[in-house]
């Protein structure tokens, strides 16, 4: 059965299919659909999970072995196949066809793959999945589809904007849903739930050459101390709200912690980066930060961030901007004297 992304939620409410095939090059939609499927499966008792990354050296026999094995922890399990490329190859086609012809009981197969070529859509192996499961293709959103998505995303945060404001957002993000999600989160942090004016949206997402929070994050990952100090000062002068900077800093710290833990657990680096939404342009920056920082230092970032949060809210004395600087410098393996309490 082939579904559109927006039809998945309704389909999950009716029951789980034995196989889900998610294809496309729009990471936010793919990730959120996979999360929804996993959540529904867990609620249905699928508490065991095996993850395979289909890369060079992967043996498709692992799929049949996993399907035939029983978990000692659960009667139901999820098998995830994560395929970074856009093809499964000859062996993969045979393995998936065989799997669909003899579906194992109490097993859900979740496949994530890149954007498929048009010829692949008519292949026998994909048709075999179509017959027993759900196939969803994700396309980049444009025009009215993008405007509708932005409106729904704002509503999820309790935010309301008129058509001009939504069009402004669409122009700013240029179809990049990850960037759109970040901008909407920033608007929520700044203004809370409620109606947004076009002026508020312009102030928050204006596309200009001035220093911005994301440039600050890049400098932090590269440990460029002088630029960090200069950009943070410029952001303060321009009236950028401290909570927005704090949100970006804590988000970066948690992302690095998640990546470090995953890599320490033996997971594939490219897969870990993909799962944490680290794309090609930022990979070298993140690599430098991972090599420089240990988990103790990153956890200390979060401790200092909590102090800044209390200062911003007036729950603790002190200058929140000085603490934000200390947080930034902690990322560089430097620090300035500051009391956490």
C-alpha positions in Angstrom: 0.0 0.0 0.0 1.4 3.4 -1.0 0.7 6.3 1.3 1.5 10.0 1.4 3.5 11.2 4.5 0.4 13.0 5.9 -1.6 9.8 5.8 0.7 7.8 8.0 -0.7 9.0 11.3 -4.3 7.9 10.4 -3.0 4.5 9.1 -1.1 3.8 12.3 -4.2 4.4 14.3 -5.9 1.6 12.4 -3.1 -0.9 13.1 0.5 -1.8 12.2 1.7 -3.2 8.9 4.4 -5.9 9.0 6.7 -3.8 6.7 7.3 0.0 6.4 9.4 1.4 3.5 10.4 5.1 3.8 12.2 6.7 0.9 13.4 10.2 0.2 16.0 12.9 0.7 14.1 15.1 3.2 15.6 14.1 6.6 13.2 15.7 8.9 10.1 14.1 7.5 11.8 10.7 7.2 13.0 10.9 10.8 9.7 11.9 12.2 7.8 9.2 10.3 10.2 6.6 11.6 9.8 7.9 15.1 6.0 7.7 14.8 6.2 4.0 13.6 8.5 3.1 16.5 6.3 4.8 19.0 3.2 3.0 17.8 5.1 -0.3 17.7 6.4 0.1 21.3 2.8 0.8 22.5 1.8 -2.5 20.8 4.5 -4.5 22.6 7.4 -4.4 20.2 10.0 -3.9 22.8 13.0 -5.5 21.1 14.9 -3.7 18.4 17.7 -4.6 16.0 19.3 -2.1 13.7 21.3 -2.8 10.6 23.2 -0.3 8.5 23.3 -1.5 4.9 26.8 -0.3 3.8 29.8 -1.9 2.2 30.4 -5.3 3.7 26.8 -5.8 4.9 25.5 -9.3 4.4 21.9 -9.6 3.6 21.8 -13.0 5.3 21.6 -11.0 8.6 18.0 -10.0 7.7 16.8 -13.6 7.5 18.8 -14.6 10.5 17.3 -11.8 12.6 13.8 -12.6 11.3 14.2 -16.3 12.3 15.7 -15.6 15.7 13.6 -15.2 18.9 14.4 -12.5 21.3 14.9 -13.5 25.0 13.5 -10.2 26.1 10.4 -9.8 24.0 8.0 -11.8 21.9 7.8 -8.9 19.4 10.6 -7.0 17.8 11.5 -4.3 15.3 14.1 -4.9 12.6 15.5 -1.6 11.2 17.3 -1.5 7.9 19.0 1.9 7.3 20.2 2.2 3.7 22.2 5.4 3.1 22.3 4.9 -0.7 19.3 4.7 -3.1 19.6 1.1 -4.1 19.6 -2.3 -2.4 21.5 -4.2 -5.1 20.8 -7.7 -6.4 21.3 -9.5 -3.1 19.2 -7.0 -1.3 16.4 -7.3 -3.8 16.4 -11.1 -3.4 16.5 -10.9 0.4 13.6 -8.4 0.7 11.5 -10.3 -1.8 12.1 -13.5 0.2 11.3 -11.8 3.5 7.9 -10.5 2.1 7.0 -13.9 0.8 7.5 -15.5 4.2 6.7 -12.8 6.8 7.9 -13.7 10.3 5.4 -13.5 13.1 5.5 -10.7 15.6 8.2 -8.8 13.7 8.0 -5.4 12.1 10.5 -4.4 9.4 11.3 -0.7 9.1 13.3 0.3 6.1 14.7 3.8 5.5 16.4 4.6 2.2 17.4 7.5 0.0 15.5 8.9 -2.9 14.6 6.2 -5.4 15.1 6.3 -9.2 11.9 6.1 -11.2 12.8 2.7 -12.5 13.2 1.3 -9.0 9.5 2.2 -8.3 8.5 -0.6 -10.7 10.9 -3.2 -9.4 9.7 -6.6 -8.3 11.2 -6.3 -4.8 9.5 -3.0 -4.1 6.2 -4.4 -5.4 6.6 -7.3 -3.0 6.9 -4.8 -0.1 3.9 -2.8 -1.5 1.7 -5.9 -1.4 2.3 -6.7 2.3 3.3 -3.4 3.8 3.4 0.4 3.5 5.5 2.3 1.0 5.9 6.1 1.6 7.9 8.4 -0.6 9.0 11.8 0.8 9.4 14.8 -1.5 10.8 18.2 -0.8 8.0 20.5 -0.1 7.3 23.5 -2.3 4.6 26.2 -2.9 1.4 25.7 -1.1 2.5 22.4 0.4 5.4 24.1 2.2 3.1 26.9 3.4 0.6 24.3 4.8 3.5 22.4 6.5 4.8 25.6 8.1 1.3 26.5 9.4 0.8 23.1 10.9 4.3 23.3 12.5 3.5 26.6 14.1 0.2 25.3 15.4 2.0 22.4 17.1 4.0 25.0 19.1 0.8 27.0 19.9 1.9 29.7 17.5 -0.3 31.5 15.0 0.8 33.7 12.1 -1.0 35.3 9.2 -0.4 34.4 5.5 2.3 37.1 5.1 4.2 35.9 8.1 4.1 32.3 6.8 5.2 33.3 3.4 8.2 35.2 4.9 9.2 32.0 6.8 8.9 30.0 3.6 11.2 32.5 1.8 13.7 32.4 4.6 14.0 28.6 4.8 13.9 27.9 1.1 12.3 24.4 1.5 14.8 23.3 4.2 12.5 21.8 6.8 15.3 21.3 9.4 16.0 25.1 9.1 12.2 25.8 9.3 11.9 23.7 12.5 14.8 25.6 14.0 13.3 29.0 13.2 9.9 28.0 14.6 11.6 26.8 17.8 13.4 30.1 18.0 10.2 32.0 17.6 8.6 29.9 20.4 11.6 30.5 22.7 11.4 34.2 22.1 7.6 34.8 22.3 6.0 31.7 23.7 2.6 30.4 22.5 0.3 32.9 20.9 -0.1 35.1 17.8 3.0 36.2 16.0 3.1 39.5 14.2 4.9 39.8 10.9 7.4 42.2 12.5 8.3 39.6 15.1 8.9 37.1 12.4 11.0 39.6 10.4 13.1 40.3 13.5 13.7 36.7 14.3 14.4 35.2 10.9 15.6 38.2 8.9 18.2 36.9 6.3 21.1 39.4 6.6 24.9 39.4 6.8 25.0 40.3 10.5 26.3 37.9 13.0 23.8 35.3 14.0 23.4 32.4 16.5 24.3 29.8 13.9 27.6 31.4 13.1 28.3 31.5 16.8 27.7 27.7 16.9 30.2 27.1 14.1 32.9 29.2 15.8 32.3 27.2 19.0 32.7 23.9 17.3 36.0 25.2 15.8 37.1 26.7 19.1 37.7 30.1 17.6 37.9 32.1 20.9 38.4 35.6 19.5 35.4 35.2 17.1 33.3 33.7 19.8 33.8 36.7 22.0 33.2 39.1 19.1 30.0 37.4 17.8 28.5 37.0 21.3 29.1 40.7 22.0 27.6 41.6 18.6 24.5 39.5 19.4 24.0 41.2 22.7 24.4 44.6 21.1 21.9 43.7 18.4 19.3 42.8 21.0 19.3 39.0 20.3 17.4 37.4 23.3 19.6 35.5 25.7 17.2 32.5 25.7 17.7 32.0 22.0 21.5 31.7 22.5 21.1 29.4 25.5 18.8 27.2 23.4 21.3 26.9 20.7 24.2 26.2 23.1 22.4 23.4 25.0 21.1 21.9 21.7 24.7 21.7 20.5 26.0 20.2 23.7 23.3 17.5 23.8 23.9 16.6 20.2 27.6 16.1 20.8 26.9 14.0 23.9 24.5 11.8 21.9 27.0 11.4 19.1 29.9 10.5 21.5 27.8 7.9 23.3 26.7 6.3 20.1 30.2 6.2 18.7 31.5 4.7 22.0 28.8 2.0 21.6 30.4 1.0 18.3 27.8 2.5 15.9 28.8 3.6 12.4 30.0 7.2 12.3 28.2 8.2 9.1 24.9 6.7 10.4 25.3 8.4 13.8 25.9 11.8 12.0 22.8 11.2 9.9 20.7 10.2 12.9 21.7 13.4 14.6 21.1 15.5 11.6 24.8 16.4 11.0 25.1 17.0 7.2 28.2 17.3 5.0 28.9 20.9 5.6 29.0 20.6 9.4 30.8 17.2 9.6 34.3 18.7 9.8 33.2 21.1 12.5 31.6 18.4 14.6 34.7 16.2 14.1 36.9 18.8 15.6 34.7 19.3 18.6 34.4 15.6 19.2 38.2 15.2 19.1 38.6 18.1 21.5 35.9 17.6 24.1 35.2 14.7 26.5 31.8 13.8 28.1 32.8 15.5 31.4 33.4 18.8 29.6 30.2 18.6 27.7 28.2 17.8 30.8 29.8 20.8 32.5 28.5 22.9 29.5 24.9 21.8 30.5 25.6 22.6 34.2 26.7 26.2 33.3 23.8 26.5 30.9 21.4 25.7 33.8 23.0 28.5 35.7 22.5 30.9 32.8 18.9 29.8 32.6 18.3 30.6 36.2 19.9 34.0 35.8 17.8 34.8 32.7 14.7 34.0 34.7 15.8 36.1 37.6 16.0 33.1 39.9 19.7 33.6 40.5 21.9 36.7 40.8 24.6 37.4 38.3 25.0 38.5 34.7 23.5 35.8 32.4 25.7 37.1 29.5 28.9 36.5 31.4 27.7 32.9 32.1 26.8 32.5 28.4 30.4 33.5 27.6 31.6 30.9 30.1 29.4 28.3 28.4 30.9 29.2 25.0 34.5 29.0 26.3 33.8 25.6 27.9 33.2 24.3 24.4 36.7 25.4 23.4 38.3 23.6 26.4 38.9 27.0 28.0 37.0 28.5 30.8 36.7 31.7 32.9 36.3 31.8 36.6 32.6 31.3 37.4 30.7 29.9 40.4 28.1 27.3 39.4 26.0 27.7 42.5 
